[in-house]
Amino acid sequence: MLHLHKILLEMVRADFERVSGALTSGDLLQLVINHAQFAWLRQISALVVQVDEILDAKEPVTPDDLRSVLGQTRSLFTSSADKTFREKYQAALQRSPEVVMAHAEVTELLRENEPHPSP
């Protein structure tokens, strides 16, 4: 997911820089946090942070922690209730083979970790 996030962020950054000029890393961080053009990426950013926090936690990772983050990720990339996110993400998929490949990697990992119904 981090790889997909990076690709999407670079795509939006390039679009922004075409209009506004080159950005420093600090400028980019401020835009990601505050600018409307980057707002749709914040949901992915939040999931990446959540995964990092789970991995860096001193306590052992629980199955519930994993189920929660996997469920949120699955929901975001397959059936997000956020219309703006869905539209921007679909546009990115149409625009970039690199986004398609990263999306395929994420969805494959999600499929491998899909909950299976109990017998």
VOSE-112672 format. One record per residue (C-alpha): residue number from 1; x, y, z. Coordinates in Angstrom, 1 decimal, padded with zeros to 4 digits. Layout:
BEGIN
site pos=NUM&x=X&y=Y&z=Z
...
This chain:
BEGIN
site pos=1&x=000.0&y=000.0&z=000.0
site pos=2&x=002.9&y=002.3&z=000.7
site pos=3&x=004.1&y=001.9&z=-002.9
site pos=4&x=000.7&y=002.6&z=-004.3
site pos=5&x=000.4&y=005.7&z=-002.0
site pos=6&x=003.8&y=007.0&z=-003.2
site pos=7&x=002.9&y=006.6&z=-006.9
site pos=8&x=-000.4&y=008.4&z=-006.4
site pos=9&x=001.3&y=011.1&z=-004.4
site pos=10&x=003.9&y=011.7&z=-007.1
site pos=11&x=001.1&y=011.8&z=-009.8
site pos=12&x=-000.8&y=014.5&z=-007.9
site pos=13&x=002.4&y=016.3&z=-007.1
site pos=14&x=003.4&y=016.4&z=-010.8
site pos=15&x=-000.1&y=017.8&z=-011.7
site pos=16&x=000.3&y=020.5&z=-009.0
site pos=17&x=003.8&y=021.4&z=-010.1
site pos=18&x=002.8&y=021.8&z=-013.8
site pos=19&x=000.5&y=024.6&z=-012.7
site pos=20&x=002.4&y=026.1&z=-009.7
site pos=21&x=006.0&y=025.3&z=-010.1
site pos=22&x=008.4&y=023.0&z=-008.3
site pos=23&x=007.8&y=022.0&z=-004.7
site pos=24&x=010.2&y=021.4&z=-001.9
site pos=25&x=009.5&y=018.4&z=000.4
site pos=26&x=008.2&y=020.7&z=003.1
site pos=27&x=005.9&y=022.4&z=000.6
site pos=28&x=004.6&y=019.0&z=-000.5
site pos=29&x=004.0&y=017.9&z=003.1
site pos=30&x=002.0&y=021.1&z=003.8
site pos=31&x=-000.1&y=020.6&z=000.6
site pos=32&x=-000.8&y=016.9&z=001.5
site pos=33&x=-002.0&y=018.0&z=004.9
site pos=34&x=-003.9&y=021.2&z=003.9
site pos=35&x=-004.6&y=021.5&z=000.1
site pos=36&x=-007.9&y=020.3&z=-001.4
site pos=37&x=-006.1&y=018.8&z=-004.5
site pos=38&x=-004.4&y=016.3&z=-002.2
site pos=39&x=-007.4&y=015.6&z=000.2
site pos=40&x=-008.5&y=012.4&z=-001.5
site pos=41&x=-005.1&y=010.8&z=-000.7
site pos=42&x=-005.4&y=011.4&z=003.0
site pos=43&x=-007.5&y=008.3&z=003.5
site pos=44&x=-004.6&y=006.2&z=002.1
site pos=45&x=-002.1&y=008.2&z=004.2
site pos=46&x=-004.1&y=007.5&z=007.3
site pos=47&x=-004.1&y=003.7&z=006.6
site pos=48&x=-000.4&y=003.8&z=006.0
site pos=49&x=000.1&y=005.5&z=009.3
site pos=50&x=-002.2&y=003.0&z=011.0
site pos=51&x=-000.2&y=000.1&z=009.6
site pos=52&x=003.1&y=001.7&z=010.7
site pos=53&x=001.7&y=002.2&z=014.2
site pos=54&x=000.6&y=-001.4&z=014.4
site pos=55&x=004.0&y=-002.7&z=013.3
site pos=56&x=005.9&y=-000.3&z=015.6
site pos=57&x=003.7&y=-001.0&z=018.7
site pos=58&x=005.4&y=-002.5&z=021.7
site pos=59&x=002.4&y=-004.8&z=022.3
site pos=60&x=002.0&y=-007.8&z=020.1
site pos=61&x=-000.3&y=-007.3&z=017.0
site pos=62&x=-003.7&y=-008.9&z=017.7
site pos=63&x=-005.8&y=-010.6&z=015.0
site pos=64&x=-008.4&y=-007.9&z=015.6
site pos=65&x=-005.9&y=-005.2&z=014.8
site pos=66&x=-005.0&y=-007.0&z=011.5
site pos=67&x=-008.7&y=-007.6&z=010.7
site pos=68&x=-009.5&y=-004.0&z=011.3
site pos=69&x=-006.8&y=-002.5&z=009.1
site pos=70&x=-007.3&y=-005.1&z=006.4
site pos=71&x=-011.1&y=-004.4&z=006.4
site pos=72&x=-010.6&y=-000.7&z=006.2
site pos=73&x=-008.1&y=-001.1&z=003.3
site pos=74&x=-010.4&y=-003.6&z=001.5
site pos=75&x=-013.3&y=-001.2&z=001.9
site pos=76&x=-011.4&y=001.8&z=000.7
site pos=77&x=-010.1&y=000.2&z=-002.5
site pos=78&x=-013.2&y=-001.8&z=-003.4
site pos=79&x=-016.3&y=000.0&z=-002.2
site pos=80&x=-015.4&y=003.4&z=-000.7
site pos=81&x=-018.4&y=005.4&z=000.3
site pos=82&x=-016.4&y=008.6&z=-000.5
site pos=83&x=-017.4&y=009.5&z=-004.1
site pos=84&x=-014.5&y=011.9&z=-004.6
site pos=85&x=-012.0&y=009.2&z=-003.6
site pos=86&x=-013.6&y=006.7&z=-005.9
site pos=87&x=-013.6&y=009.1&z=-008.9
site pos=88&x=-010.0&y=010.3&z=-008.4
site pos=89&x=-008.8&y=006.8&z=-007.8
site pos=90&x=-010.5&y=005.4&z=-010.9
site pos=91&x=-009.1&y=008.3&z=-012.9
site pos=92&x=-005.6&y=007.4&z=-011.6
site pos=93&x=-006.1&y=003.8&z=-012.6
site pos=94&x=-007.2&y=004.9&z=-016.1
site pos=95&x=-004.2&y=007.2&z=-016.4
site pos=96&x=-001.3&y=005.2&z=-015.2
site pos=97&x=-000.2&y=001.6&z=-015.8
site pos=98&x=002.0&y=002.0&z=-012.7
site pos=99&x=-001.0&y=002.7&z=-010.6
site pos=100&x=-002.8&y=-000.4&z=-012.1
site pos=101&x=000.2&y=-002.6&z=-011.2
site pos=102&x=000.5&y=-001.3&z=-007.6
site pos=103&x=-003.3&y=-001.7&z=-007.2
site pos=104&x=-003.1&y=-005.3&z=-008.4
site pos=105&x=-000.4&y=-005.9&z=-005.8
site pos=106&x=-002.5&y=-004.4&z=-003.0
site pos=107&x=-005.7&y=-006.3&z=-004.0
site pos=108&x=-003.7&y=-009.6&z=-004.3
site pos=109&x=-002.4&y=-009.1&z=-000.7
site pos=110&x=-006.0&y=-008.3&z=000.4
site pos=111&x=-007.3&y=-011.4&z=-001.3
site pos=112&x=-004.7&y=-013.6&z=000.3
site pos=113&x=-005.7&y=-012.2&z=003.7
site pos=114&x=-009.4&y=-012.3&z=003.2
site pos=115&x=-011.4&y=-013.7&z=006.1
site pos=116&x=-012.8&y=-017.1&z=005.4
site pos=117&x=-016.1&y=-018.1&z=006.8
site pos=118&x=-016.1&y=-020.7&z=009.6
site pos=119&x=-017.3&y=-024.2&z=008.7
